[in-house]
Amino acid sequence: MTAPATSVLAYPSDAVSGAAPALLAVRQLRLTNFRNYQQLRLDCDVTPVVLVGDNGVGKTNLLEALSFLVPGRGLRRARLDEVGLRALSTTAPGLDWAVAATLDTPEGRLTVGTGLESPKSEGGLLRRAVRIDGRPATSQTALGRHVAAVWLTPQLDRLFLDGSSERRRFLDRLVTALHPEHAGDVAAYENAQRQRARLLAEGNRDPHWFTALEDTMARHGVALATNRADTVHRLDAAARLGVGPFPRATLAMKGEVDGWVATMAAIDAEDHLRARLAAVRLRDAEAGTTSVGPHRSDFTVWHLDLDLPAAEGSTGQQKAMLVSIALAHARLVALSRGKPPLLLLDEIAAHLDAERREALFDEVVALGVQSWMTGTDAALFKPLAGRAQILRVTGGSIAAN
């Protein structure tokens, strides 16, 4: 493992010119015991950030740290105890870790922090602590009211080919950027779903427990389906326009609950979901699954220019479509919330041709998005010279390239 190091970079606010001011920007990032960083402080300008360096030096770790500034499990979906720096000579769980950031927002300067909080008693559960301007938040959902972030990673290259669960997770990140309460609805729904499944597996038939859990699933399930529908409807209009050489796309939700949300009042959709969950208890117990709910929905994407499902396009076409959706979403969030999301793009440039690379760079600069991009070849980012911070990562330390 690379020896941890401390790195400090400082950029005055006018150090990089040629871009519109970002309305949401990380001005300082501080890491403690995070992956291969024992201590790190990185001071930034508001413009896009490019992290270049060899594989394995910690570039993606920095993007992962930024992804913890919003609700959820981060871009690697790691367990809390997997993220902390590990002792060099042991295989023990990682140390308690922390990510803190000072941000520029439309409301002014803001500090947020999050990290692993050890159990206060033996046998206690690990939890993720969150602080906003130094004050404890009741849950990580609070982060979504202040920070929005969306990421594209090489692991998403099969998004349109694999099962629907990854597409729902990708969509839910887009939804949370527009509806900050969405992360809480997803968490509440999934928690109730797990408890219901456990009771069914144990053979519990107490109707009072099931009624309470299914009521929670109905209320939060319809709420999250409604927010998905709103986001997909609005994003579809933006994605149909396309961005320069990137493909145009049309988006839709497909599922039973999505049909109810589209055709009836929310309270009626809740009643339908409660009734269906009650009716299928025995079948779900036998099958070991939950057969109805928004967790069965799918997020579908169609390539308008080629007139075919995204899954039938080439790998390059699918990646270009993901970039197109991410850029359309950034425009939509900027218009809706008055600030664009942080855009985290891992190894994005190597898989785009020169025309699309330059179009991507021009778009993030024009939008005022503080995009964080990684790559091994600094030459690919030359079109951003003078418009972005180009930093070199080497074994846990960072310096201007």
Secondary structure as GFF3:
##gff-version 3
##sequence-region A 1 401
A	DSSP	beta_strand	25	34	.	.	.	ID=ss1
A	DSSP	beta_strand	37	43	.	.	.	ID=ss2
A	DSSP	beta_strand	49	52	.	.	.	ID=ss3
A	DSSP	alpha_helix	59	67	.	.	.	ID=ss4
A	DSSP	alpha_helix	80	83	.	.	.	ID=ss5
A	DSSP	beta_strand	98	105	.	.	.	ID=ss6
A	DSSP	beta_strand	108	117	.	.	.	ID=ss7
A	DSSP	beta_strand	127	132	.	.	.	ID=ss8
A	DSSP	beta_strand	135	136	.	.	.	ID=ss9
A	DSSP	three_ten_helix	140	145	.	.	.	ID=ss10
A	DSSP	beta_strand	149	152	.	.	.	ID=ss11
A	DSSP	three_ten_helix	154	158	.	.	.	ID=ss12
A	DSSP	alpha_helix	164	178	.	.	.	ID=ss13
A	DSSP	alpha_helix	182	202	.	.	.	ID=ss14
A	DSSP	alpha_helix	207	239	.	.	.	ID=ss15
A	DSSP	beta_strand	249	254	.	.	.	ID=ss16
A	DSSP	alpha_helix	256	263	.	.	.	ID=ss17
A	DSSP	alpha_helix	266	279	.	.	.	ID=ss18
A	DSSP	alpha_helix	281	287	.	.	.	ID=ss19
A	DSSP	three_ten_helix	294	296	.	.	.	ID=ss20
A	DSSP	beta_strand	298	303	.	.	.	ID=ss21
A	DSSP	beta_strand	308	309	.	.	.	ID=ss22
A	DSSP	three_ten_helix	310	312	.	.	.	ID=ss23
A	DSSP	alpha_helix	315	337	.	.	.	ID=ss24
A	DSSP	beta_strand	342	345	.	.	.	ID=ss25
A	DSSP	three_ten_helix	349	351	.	.	.	ID=ss26
A	DSSP	alpha_helix	354	367	.	.	.	ID=ss27
A	DSSP	beta_strand	371	375	.	.	.	ID=ss28
A	DSSP	three_ten_helix	378	384	.	.	.	ID=ss29
A	DSSP	beta_strand	389	394	.	.	.	ID=ss30
A	DSSP	beta_strand	397	400	.	.	.	ID=ss31
###
